[in-house]
Amino acid sequence: MIGQLALIFILEAAFVTVMTCRWIILVKGSRYLAASASFFEQMLNVMALGLVVSNLDSPARVVAFGLGYAVGSIAGSWAEEKLAFGYTMFHVVTSPGSNLAEVLRTSGIGVTTWKADGGGSGRNMLYIVIRRRLTAQILKLIKETDREAFTVTSEPQMLKGGFLRKAIKTTSRVAIEDSGSAK
């Protein structure tokens, strides 16, 4: 009995983990990868559900199923965060004397800049798009280079053409890590 409860829990946790990742992958626009994941997702679902429905008189099976679902939700969001599909878009406001744009460009990051006005004084606006897995490194580089920078991040729904797209393909982690120490 305990072995079946553990199996129900594991199957349901795996099902929800895959389901959570699949939905996020689908929202990010990778429909074929999401479709492939749905095959495994449903196989796990049928197996877990079959073990519960065949013995509905066992409350322990229902509890194991529910606990597996809850743990799968957490595991799925954690797994997606580690896989880091997609891109991050940065809007960074700096003071005119900041060299952040140059530091980022030296690191291989495409940056678009323009003059802005904030709080009655001149500012520089930086626009950056990178692969999401590099977000923490870029945030660290921004903080190390310009502690006063105001940064907003978001996730773009679609990218098409332009220099930014080409720069993303050639950006390397080594360049980013090296530039952080070369201030």
Buried (B, 14 or more C-beta within 10 A) or exposed (E): EEEBBEBBBBBBBBBBBBBBBBBBBBEBEBEEBBEEBBEBBEBBBEBBBEBBEEBEEBEEBBBBBBBBBEBBBEBBBEBBEEEBBBBBBBEBBBBEEBEBBEBBBBBBBBBEBEEEEEEEEEBBBBBBBBBBBBBEBBBEBBEBBBEEBEBEBEEEEEBEEEEBEEBBEEBEEEBBBEBBEEE
